[in-house]
Amino acid sequence: MTKYIFVTGGVLSSLGKGITAASVGTLLKQTGLDVSILKMDPYLNMDPGTMSPLEHGEVFVTADGAETDLDLGHYERFLNVDLSKKNNFTTGQVYHTVLTKERKGEYLGKTIQVIPHIVGEVKQRIFEAGKGKDVLIVELGGT
């Protein structure tokens, strides 16, 4: 069963949460655990690809082409792993997925609400990122 570690720091960016999460992951990996990591970004943009680098910082592109937060680059280097689009998501992506499902009729005409629909999508993405791992470190971004 996967264990989860959540790294938070309030609503501030640049506190060092990403380096802290990557460091904890490295230490756990050194004990023989199978570790993965997930970055949750609270902004409504779909990804940081079109955001100003002056406002958001560098964009890191994963091997599968996902434009992600620069912390994924730290994670890859610290943990010596290749990450993918499932290791980063934004609030904008979550809302987009839920609204797309609603348009396809997947909610059978129900009123779409933050609880349970948005929360359910966030949980699903966390569980997917941690599938088959001993530990999943989840960094909650502060943007």
N, C-alpha and C positions, 0 to 999 in steps of 0.2 A: 504494500500500500504506500502510495506516494505521501511524503511529508511536505508541508508547505511552510516557507519562511517568507514573511512580508516585510519589505523594507520601505518605510515611509519617512517623510520629513516635513510634513505640513504642505503648504502650497508654494513653497519657495523652490526655485530652480537653483542649480549649481551649488548644492550643499555637499556634494560628494556621495550621494546615495548610490550612483552607478558604480563608482570605484569600490565602495563598501560592499555592495552586493556581489560584484565580481570577485573581490578578495575573499569573502565568506565562501563563495562557490569553489574557489581554488583550494581553500583549506579543507572543505568537505570532500572534494575530489581526491585530495592527497590521502584521505583515510580509506579510499577504495569505494566510496559511494558513487553511484551514477547520478550526476547532477545536471540539471538544465536550468534555464533562466528565462524570465519573461518580463518585458517592460510594458507597462500600461501607461499610456499618455492621455491625460484628461482633456486635451484640446479637441475642438469639434472638426478640425481639418481632417481630411481622409488620410493624409500622411504629411511628413515635413518637406516633401519634394518641392513644393511651390512656396514654402514659407521663406521669409527673409533670413539669410544666414546671420545677419546682424541681430535679429531678434531671437532666433532659435538655435543657432549654431550649425555645425556641419551635419550633413546627411550621410548616413552609412547605408550602402547598398549591399544587401545580402546576395548570396550566390543564386538564389531564385528570383532576383530582380526587385525585391521589395525595398522601397525607400523608407528607411527607419531612422530612429533616433541614434545619435552618435554613440550612445552607451552600448549598443549592440557590438560595435567595433571593440570596445573595451572587453566586453564579455567574451567575444571570440578569442581575443589574444590571451586573456587571463586563463580561460578554461581550455584553450586549444581545441575548439570545436567549431563546426560550421553551423550557423543558425539560419533560420528561414523566416518567412513572413509570419509563421505561427508564434514566433518569439517576441512579437511586438504588435500592439494594436492601440488604436485611438478611440476616444469616445465617438468621434465622427464615423468611424468604421462600424462600431457597434450599432449606432442608430441607423446607419445605412442598411445593414443586414436585417435588422428588425423590420424596417419599413419596406424593404424588398419582399420579405416573407409575407407581410401584411397584404401587399399588392397582389401577391400570387395566391392569396386565400388560405395560407397555411394556418391562420389563427381562427378560421371558420367564423368570421364576422365579429369576433370579440373586440371590445374596446382595448386598444393597445395602451399599456401603462408602464411606467418605470418599474414598478413591482407588479407582476412577475416577469414581464417580457424583457426589459433591458437588463435587469439583474440576472435573469436566466441566461441571456446571451454572454454576459461577462463570465459567469460561472462555467459555461460550456467551453469558452476559450481558455480559461485557466486549466480546466481538467484536460483538455486536448494537449496543451503544452506540456503537462506533467505526465502524460500517459507513458507507462513503462519505465519511469524514472524513480530513483529512491527519494530524491529531493528536488523540488522546484522552488527556486528563489523568484519571488515576484516583487519587482520594483514598481512602486506607484510614483509616477512622475509628478513634478510639482508645477508644471507649466500652467 
